[in-house]
């Protein structure tokens, strides 16, 4: 089973970590850099895949939730962008979501994913 570490796209400084989700079979093409929709508490939010790896649900003390869908037709971030954003976050001691936002085109509202969310059958 594919497991993804997802950075929740929330602008809260206290949430400075990734969350672990299972990747459903129909989304097994996802790699680092994809923007996805995930369940987060009682809501659905967008997030960015930081890392994907093979794992087992028994590796975790809790039941993994599944990524709901991808938002775009391709990954938003290249490996170089991801590495630069991680380096900047470590160097300036700030959340990764802040440094990743430096690589997002002006005028793109990452909070409003419903209008662009791709429907998959």
C-alpha positions in Angstrom: 0.0 0.0 0.0 1.2 3.5 -0.8 1.4 5.9 2.1 1.7 9.7 1.7 2.9 12.4 4.0 0.8 15.5 3.3 1.4 19.0 4.4 -2.0 20.5 5.3 -2.6 23.8 3.6 -3.6 25.7 6.7 -2.1 29.0 7.8 -1.7 28.1 11.5 1.8 28.3 12.9 1.1 25.7 15.5 0.4 23.1 12.8 4.0 22.6 11.6 4.0 18.9 10.6 2.9 16.4 8.0 -0.1 14.1 8.3 -0.1 10.5 7.1 -2.7 9.3 4.6 -3.2 6.1 2.6 -3.2 6.5 -1.2 -6.2 4.8 -2.9 -5.5 2.6 -5.8 -7.0 5.0 -8.4 -4.5 7.7 -7.3 -1.3 5.5 -7.2 0.4 7.9 -9.6 0.8 10.5 -6.9 4.3 11.6 -6.0 5.8 14.4 -4.0 4.6 17.8 -5.2 1.0 16.9 -6.0 -1.8 19.0 -4.5 -4.5 16.8 -3.0 -7.8 16.9 -1.1 -7.7 15.2 2.3 -10.0 14.7 5.3 -8.9 16.9 8.1 -11.0 16.7 11.3 -14.6 17.3 10.2 -13.7 19.1 7.0 -12.0 18.5 3.7 -8.9 20.6 2.9 -6.2 20.8 0.3 -2.7 19.8 1.0 0.6 19.1 -0.6 2.2 15.6 -0.9 5.7 15.8 0.6 6.7 12.1 0.4 5.2 8.8 -0.9 6.4 5.4 0.2 5.4 1.8 0.5 4.0 0.9 3.8 1.5 -1.2 5.7 -1.6 0.0 7.7 -0.3 -2.2 10.6 2.8 0.1 10.8 0.5 2.7 12.5 -1.2 2.9 15.8 -4.2 4.5 14.2 -6.4 3.9 11.2 -5.2 5.8 8.2 -7.6 8.0 6.3 -7.5 8.0 2.5 -6.6 10.9 0.2 -9.8 11.9 -1.4 -8.7 13.2 -4.8 -6.1 15.3 -6.6 -6.9 18.8 -7.5 -4.7 19.4 -10.6 -3.7 17.5 -13.7 0.0 17.4 -12.7 2.2 18.0 -9.7 2.6 21.7 -8.6 6.1 21.3 -7.3 9.2 19.8 -8.9 11.8 18.0 -6.8 14.0 21.1 -7.0 11.2 23.3 -5.7 10.5 20.9 -2.9 14.1 20.7 -1.9 14.4 24.5 -1.9 11.3 25.0 0.1 12.5 22.5 2.7 15.9 24.2 2.9 14.3 27.6 3.3 11.9 26.3 6.1 14.9 24.8 8.0 17.1 27.8 7.5 14.5 30.4 8.5 12.8 28.2 11.1 9.4 28.7 9.6 6.6 26.3 8.5 7.1 24.5 5.2 3.7 25.7 4.0 5.0 29.3 4.1 8.1 28.5 2.0 6.1 26.4 -0.4 3.8 29.3 -1.0 6.7 31.2 -2.5 6.6 28.8 -5.4 2.8 29.3 -6.1 1.8 31.6 -8.9 0.4 35.0 -7.9 -3.4 35.1 -8.0 -3.9 31.4 -7.4 -6.0 30.8 -4.3 -5.0 27.5 -2.8 -7.8 27.7 -0.2 -10.6 27.5 -2.8 -10.1 24.0 -4.3 -13.7 23.1 -4.9 -14.0 25.0 -8.2 -10.9 23.3 -9.7 -11.2 19.9 -8.1 -11.0 17.2 -10.8 -13.7 14.5 -10.7 -12.5 11.0 -11.2 -14.7 8.0 -11.9 
